[in-house]
Amino acid sequence: MKKVRHILGISGGKDSTGLAILLHRIIPDLEFFFCDTHKELPETYEYLQRIQTRFGIKINMLSSNKGFDEWLDLYSGYLPSARARWCTRRMKLEPLSEFVGDDVAYSYVGIREDEDRAGYLGSNPDIKPVYVYKARDFRQRNLGKEIYNQKSMLAEFKKIGIELPVKECGYRIDDVLDLVEKSGLGIPKYYDWRTRSGCFFCFFQRKYEWVMLSEKHPKLFEEAAKYEKTLKSGRKFTWCAKESLGELLDRKDQIIANHKKSLTRKKKEEPNRPLSEVLASVLDDDDFDKPCLVCSL
């Protein structure tokens, strides 16, 4: 009989942190993990340490057996992109699969009720997602087949003496922010200028976030820019679809000005909304691709 484990991935973002706050005293032997690419923001590592200290938990640091530069060479210099997310597969999902091994693992996923996205549908049937933030009547389907039923999951856990803190209407962003703030931990420092955790050169960053990276962490911005290149054939490998980071920075003043206008407009429309939410809303207006789940919660 396979060993049954309970795991929770912490990305250094508010949603997974809120989930850890909810569950660390409820789930016996809950194992926490962080998929470390060694290319994260300093603020992320600092926040992970604060989480461990505040709640007395250990976060297992999972890493690929190869670094980003080695994988980049194996992919012939092709930078990861929204259409080729090899970084997520090689540096996050594969280390997670190795961490789970042949065990059965209930994996707690921090997707909120107000988010219209599904969890990662992996090929390992022994990694079973649990959507604590979703409402009691939440169901998930794939290819016409029901693959998740919240009420069934609650009943399954009740049999082993665990009452999952699922709310009738689920948890929305205000609920999660409230959890994190009341814990005394607060939100990560990068939320002042960035809305998601993840690598400092993540291709899902918006233009404004790239500009702010250049101001907050100029050396990391320079490092990211060095990965970009143009082949003799004229083909370009850049983090942004239509321009290099150098070209983006040439438009720095325009990008900041446009961002401030949008931020002012959003604040007037929703004056009582927290600044971090307003920032996310402004940046989401130009967000056509969804980030990798394991990176951004």
N, C-alpha and C positions, 0 to 999 in steps of 0.2 A: 504494500500500500504506500502511495506517495505521501511525502511529508507536505503538510499544508502550512503556508506562510502568509503573512499579511505585510504588504510593502507599500510605501508612500514615497513617491519621487518629489523632492523639493528642488525647485528651480532657482530659488532666490527671489521669486515674485510673490505678490500678495495672495494669490489664490491658493497655491500649494501651502503657503505659510499658514493661512487661515484654516486649512484642512488639518494641518499638523496640530494647531491649537485645539481644534475640536476633538481630535481623535487620540492624542498621545496618552491620555489617561483612561480611555475607554477600551482600546483594542490591546489585548495582552500580546506582548512580544512583537509589537509593531516595529518593523524595520524601516528606517529612513535611508534614502540614497540620493546622491547627486551625481549626474553624469558630467564629469569634468573633462572638458576639451583642452584645458590649460590655456584657453584663449578668452577667458571670461573677464568681465570688468572687475577692478579692485573692490568696488562697492559690493559686488555679489559675494565675493569671498568673505568680506567683513560682515555682511549680513548673515551668512551661513554660520559664522562663528558666534554671532549674537544669539541666533536661534538655539544653538546647542547649549550655550551658557544659560540662557533664560529658562529653558524648559528641561534642562538636565538630560538631553537626549544625545545619541551619537548618530551622525550622518555618515553613512558609508560612501566614500568617494570612489566612483567607478570610472575607469578610464580604458580607452582602447589600447591595444598592445603596440599601436603605431601612433605617432603624433600627427598633427594636421599637415605639416610639411611633407611627411612621408606619404600620406594618403594623396596629397595634391600631386606629387610626382607620379604615383601609380595611376592617377586619372589624367596624366599627360598635361598637367597645368590647367585643366578645366576647373575654374572656380565653381563652387556650389551655387545653385540658383533655385528659384521657386520651382523650376521644371526638372532640376537634377539635384535633389537634396541628399547627395551622397554623404555629406557631413553628419546628418541626423542618423542615417542608417549605420554608418561605420563607427561613429564616435559616441553614439548614445544608445541606439536600439540593440546593437550587437553586444556591448558591454552589459546592458540590462539582461539580455537573454542568458549570458554567461553567469550573471549574478544569481538568476533564478535556477538555472540548471535544469534538473529533471523534476523539480518540485512543482507543486500546484501553488500558485500565488494569487491572492486577492490583491489587486492593485487599485488603490484609492486615487481617483482622478478628480482634479479640481476644476471641472467645467461647471460654471454657474447656470442657474435657471434662465438668466437673461442673455445667455450666449447661444447663438444659433450655429453650433458646430458639434461634430461628433468626436469621440475619442479615437485614438489610433486603433485600427482594426488589424492587429498583427496576425501572423501565421501560427503562433503558438497558442493552442487552445487551453493550455494550462495556466496562462496568464489571464485572469478574469477581472475585468474592470468593475469598479464599484463607484457609482455616481452619487455621493452623499449630498452634494449641493442641489441635485435635481429634485423636483416635486415627487410626492408619493405616487402619483399616477404616471410617472415618466416611463416611456418605453422606447426602445431603439430597434430599428429594423435595418436589414441589409439584404439587398437583392430579394425583397419581398418576404424575407423570413425574420421573425422576431428573434433578436439576439440578446436582448436585455429587457427585464421587467422589474421595475423598482419594488413593487409589492411582493413579488416572489423572492427577491433578494432579501428584503426585510424579514420575511418569514424564515428563510434559510438561516439567517444570522441569529434570529431569536431562538432557534433550536440549540444553538451552541452558547446561549446565554449572553449574547451581545445585542444591545439595543442601539442601533445606529441612529444618530441625531438628525434624521431626515425630517424636514419641515413640510407641512401640507402643501405650501405654495413654493417651496424651494428657497434657495439662498440667492439673492441678487447682489450686485456690486456693493450697495450700501451695507448689506449684512456682513459681507466679507471685510470691508474696511472697518466696520465697527468691531469685529472680532479682533483684528490686528491691533487697532488703536487701544482697545480696552485691555489687551494683554500686557501693555506697557512696552511692547517691542517697537511699535511704529512701523511705517512703511520704509522700504529701501531708499537710500539717498538718491539713487539714480532716477527716481520718479520725478525729480525736479525738472528733468529734461528728456527723459526717455520713458516709454510706457511699457517696455517688456524686458525681461531678463534675456540672457543669451550671450553669445560671443560678441566681442567688441566690434567685429567686422561683419556681423550678421547681415545678409543681403536683404532681410525684411525691414531693415531700418528705413525710416522715411528721410527725406532730404534734410529736414530741420534737425533730426537726430544725428545725422552725419556731421552737420555743421557744429552742433554742440559737442560732439565727440572731439572735434578738432580743437575746441576751446577748453574742454574739461581735461582731456587726455591727449595732448598734441603728439606725444610719442607713439601712442597706440594708433592714432590716425595715420601717422607716417608709416607705421608698420603695415597697416591695412593697404595703404596706397602702393607699397612696394610689391604686393602680390599681383597688382594689375600689370598687364603687358599687352603689347601689340606685336603680332607675328609679322614676318616678312611678307606674308600673303595679304596683310592688311587686316586680318581678323583680330578683333580686340577681346580681351578677357577683362571685364570690369565688374565691380560689385553692383553698380547701378546699370539698368538696362540701356540707357541712352547716352551716358556720359561717364567720364572717368571722375575719380574723386578730386583731382586737380581742377577739372572743368567745373565741377559742382562748387568747389570752394571759390572759384572766380565769381560765382553768383551769390556769395554768402550774404551780402547786404540785402539783396532782393528777397532771398529765402527767409531771412529773419523778419524783414518788413511785412511780408505776406503772412507769416505765422502770427505776428503781433496783431494784425488786422483781424484775422480769423479768431484769435483768442479773445479779443475785445468784443467781437460780435457774439460769440458763444456765451461769454460772461453776462452780457445784457439779456440774452434769451433765457438763461438759466442762472440767475444770480445766487441761488442758494446751493448750487452744486459744488462739491469739493474741487479744488484746483486740479488735483491729479486726474479726476474724471473729465474735467473740461479739456485738459491737455490731450487726453486719450481721444476724446470726441473730435477735437480739431484735426489730429493726425489721422484718425480713422476715415475722415472725409476723402482722403486720397489713398486709401488702403485697399487695393484690389485683390491681393493675395493674403491668405491666412497663414500665420506663422506655424511652425511645427509645434505640436502640442507639448511634446516632452521638453521643449526649450522654454516655453513662454508662460507657463502657469504661475 
